């Protein structure tokens, strides 16, 4: 049931996002990209946890908020120092997204192959 709610939420979010034009300035594009990656990472982590029977809404919510804030702080500190520290957050989120996708893929394929 939780997966259905997550998928419906993603679909509704994409539909709303397509209807409302958002234009970000160059100054905040780094923060937006990091926030989007944090959300995608949290969603795939939630799907993985749900398939493993370990999903907890409190852990999901706190992880989403903590990851987004930490990544934003890295990007902000990098801006102030003149170093692109947001690459570290993007790298970690990207790695975790691919890892979670591989676990989900294996799980789904193992149901169909047997």
C-alpha positions in Angstrom: 0.0 0.0 0.0 2.8 2.4 0.8 4.4 1.9 -2.6 1.1 2.8 -4.3 1.0 6.0 -2.3 4.6 6.9 -3.2 4.0 6.2 -6.9 0.8 8.2 -6.9 2.7 11.1 -5.1 5.4 11.0 -7.7 2.9 11.0 -10.6 0.9 13.9 -9.1 4.1 15.8 -8.4 5.3 15.4 -12.0 1.9 16.4 -13.4 1.9 19.6 -11.2 5.5 20.3 -12.1 4.7 20.2 -15.8 1.8 22.6 -15.4 3.6 25.2 -13.3 6.6 26.8 -15.0 9.5 27.2 -12.5 12.4 29.3 -13.6 15.4 29.3 -11.3 18.2 31.8 -11.5 21.8 30.6 -11.9 22.5 31.4 -8.3 20.1 28.9 -6.9 20.4 26.2 -9.5 23.1 24.4 -7.6 20.8 24.2 -4.5 17.8 23.1 -6.5 19.9 20.3 -8.2 21.1 19.1 -4.8 17.6 19.2 -3.4 16.2 17.2 -6.3 18.9 14.6 -5.9 18.2 14.3 -2.2 14.5 13.8 -2.8 15.1 11.1 -5.5 17.6 9.4 -3.2 15.1 9.3 -0.4 12.3 8.0 -2.6 14.4 5.2 -4.0 15.6 4.4 -0.4 12.0 4.3 0.7 11.0 1.9 -2.1 14.0 -0.3 -1.3 13.1 -0.3 2.5 9.5 -1.1 1.6 10.4 -4.1 -0.5 12.7 -5.3 2.3 9.9 -4.9 4.8 11.8 -2.2 6.8 10.0 1.0 5.8 9.4 3.5 8.6 7.8 6.9 7.8 9.8 8.6 10.6 13.1 7.4 9.3 12.1 8.3 5.7 11.0 11.9 6.7 14.0 12.5 8.9 16.4 11.2 6.3 14.8 13.4 3.6 15.1 16.5 5.7 18.6 15.7 7.1 20.0 14.8 3.6 18.6 17.9 2.0 19.8 20.2 4.7 23.3 18.7 4.8 23.6 18.9 1.0 22.4 22.5 1.0 24.9 23.4 3.7 27.7 21.7 1.7 26.6 23.7 -1.4 26.4 27.0 0.6 29.8 26.4 2.2 31.3 25.6 -1.1 29.9 28.8 -2.6 31.5 30.8 0.3 34.8 29.1 -0.1 34.8 29.1 -3.9 35.0 25.3 -4.0 32.2 23.2 -5.7 31.5 21.1 -2.6 28.0 20.3 -3.9 29.7 17.7 -6.2 30.3 15.5 -3.2 26.6 15.5 -2.4 25.7 14.8 -6.0 28.2 12.0 -6.2 26.9 10.3 -3.0 23.3 10.7 -3.9 23.9 9.4 -7.4 25.8 6.4 -6.1 23.0 5.6 -3.6 20.3 6.0 -6.2 22.0 3.5 -8.5 22.6 1.1 -5.6 19.0 1.2 -4.6 17.9 0.8 -8.2 20.1 -2.3 -8.5 18.6 -3.9 -5.4 15.0 -3.1 -6.6 15.8 -4.4 -10.0 17.2 -7.7 -8.6 14.2 -8.1 -6.4 11.7 -7.5 -9.1 13.5 -9.8 -11.6 13.9 -12.6 -9.0 10.0 -12.7 -8.7 9.6 -13.0 -12.4 12.5 -15.4 -13.1 11.4 -18.1 -10.5 
